[in-house]
Every structure is written in C-alpha cells, then in structure tokens.
Amino acid sequence: MSRDTDSGYRLEHTAIRRAFDKASQDYDASAVLQTEVRRKLLERLEVANLRPQVALDAGCGTGHGARDLLRRYRGCHVMALDLSEGMLAQARRQRYWLKSPAPICADAACLPLRKHSVDLLFSNLMLQWCNDLDAVFREFHRVLRPGGLLSFSTFGPDTLAELRSAWTSVDGYVHVSRFLDMHDIGDALVRAGFAEPVLDVDHFCLTYATLRDLMGDLKAIGASNAAAGRNRGLTGRGRFRSLESAYETHRRDDRLPATYEVVYGQAWGTGTSHRISNTVEASVPVTEIGRRDREHD
C-alpha cells in the first residue's frame, strides 16, 4: 500500500535524510519515546523461540537496537541499515559492528541483501517514513529466510492528533504525516506473503509546558515535516501564535499533550526453518482487526 493517495502527503527522501543527518549527534538525548518503544519491541521477542544466525535492524538510527540484538543473540551477525549517513556515524560509535558487518546506508524499499539471507528482521519506528509500505514489505519478505521472523513498530493514525487538529485551523498545508491504520498494515503484510501476522496497539502521551517545547523535541529527533505538501516558507510569528492558540484548547492539568499511537507487528516468512520455531504469542490476529473511525477535536 502506498500512502501517496494524496500527493501532498508523499514524503521526500532528501528531506528525511537531511533532517536525520542534522539531528543525529543529539538524537539520543531527546529520543525518549523511541527508546521506550524499542524496549517494548525487544520484549516481544522473548515469546519467540529464536536462534537467528543473521539479523537485520532496518532503520537502525544511532545503533542501539542493533547493539541490543547482538547482546540478546550471542554469535549472531547483526546488520544495521539506515537512510541517514549521520545516524550511521553515530551507530558506528556503538562498536557492535566490531563483531558484525559495518552499518549499511540504503533505502528499506531496495535492500542490498541476497534473497533469504536474514533470520530476524527488526525495525523500530521506521516504517512511517516509507511512502510505499507494500514495496518495503516485499523487500522484507524477499530477504527473510523461510520461517524467519519480522518484528516491527510504527506509528498509527492517532499520532500527533492534537498537532494535526491545531494546524488544520491555521492553514491548508500538510504539517503532520499521514500514518497508516493497523488494519491497512496487516493487509500489506498478507499481500507481501507473510504468514500469521499479529498486531497490537499501544498509546503514549508526552506532555509539554509550551508548544515550542514540543516542536523543539520533534526537531531534535529528526521528525521534521518532509511531506511534499508542506509550506516551504518560514512559519511567521502570526501563524505560530494562531497555532499556539489552537493547541491551547488541548491543555489539561496545565500541560499540553502529544499523543502517539504505536502499532507493533510480528509476522513469519513463509515455510519452516529448523533454527526458528514460530511460537509468537498472538495479541490481535489480523483477521480480527477492524477499521476504526476517529474524530479529532
């Protein structure tokens, strides 16, 4: 599935790479949510009886996920891949790659890996930056060995609902990415050929004293607006004051909330493997996932 049903929401890879390159040096200090989601995603691997020889961290960022996989699976060759050279420079500092291949700069939709070469494919909060989820899942399925496991997290459509609502009252530009529904993600897994996909959702709410604090956090983690339909000019004082006023309607207990909907997913490569037994605990079978209608304030 492509998120490009409206060309204004199409993400520009050059803008994504530039934003993450700029954020790379100070990323870890601000990536509180990303760290927590990675921890929860790693916990989900505990219910799977895995003995991977080769693992891939797709969208590795500063390399903490790859490092954690190497610690969890002793003797495993852990590959780390990211679109941003700046992020990979920080990943090299993790020094995990002294026992594994060096980090790879590449697009997740065009992996420079052989067919059926990976036992475990791990991806934490990367998929929301991909325009064509079908293309990415096809690549994941291609490189995953039969019986291998895909484990990922991404953002769902309730993410930054308050910011989206506030901007809507200010102008008609695209300011917040369009995030895919869990049902659509499950459908894409099935189309790509994955077996037994299970998905579940968690919600997080970060709070801020001011809107400037929220916007600063987003910039610090590289989450800049990369949509083709964004305003290419600077946000003037008048428009920002209008945005602040609109966002103030969401203030609760003297704090401004920023909601994040996190979708977790696991799915198996087709076939069986003598090294990996698929004993993943099902949370929400994809066949039972219904679409949800949402209304934002």
Secondary structure by P-SEA (a helix, b strand, c coil): ccccccccccccaaaaaaaaaaacccccccaaaaaaaaaaaaaaaccccccccbbbbccccccaaaaaaaaaccccbbbbbcccaaaaaaaaaccccccccccccccccccccccccccbbbbcccccccccaaaaaaaaaaaccccbbbbbbbbccccaaaaaaaaaaccccccccccccaaaaaaaaaaacccbbbbbbbbbbbbcccaaaaaaaaaaacccccccccccccccaaaaaaaaaaacccccccbbbbbbbbbbbcccccccccccccccccccccccbbbbbbbcc
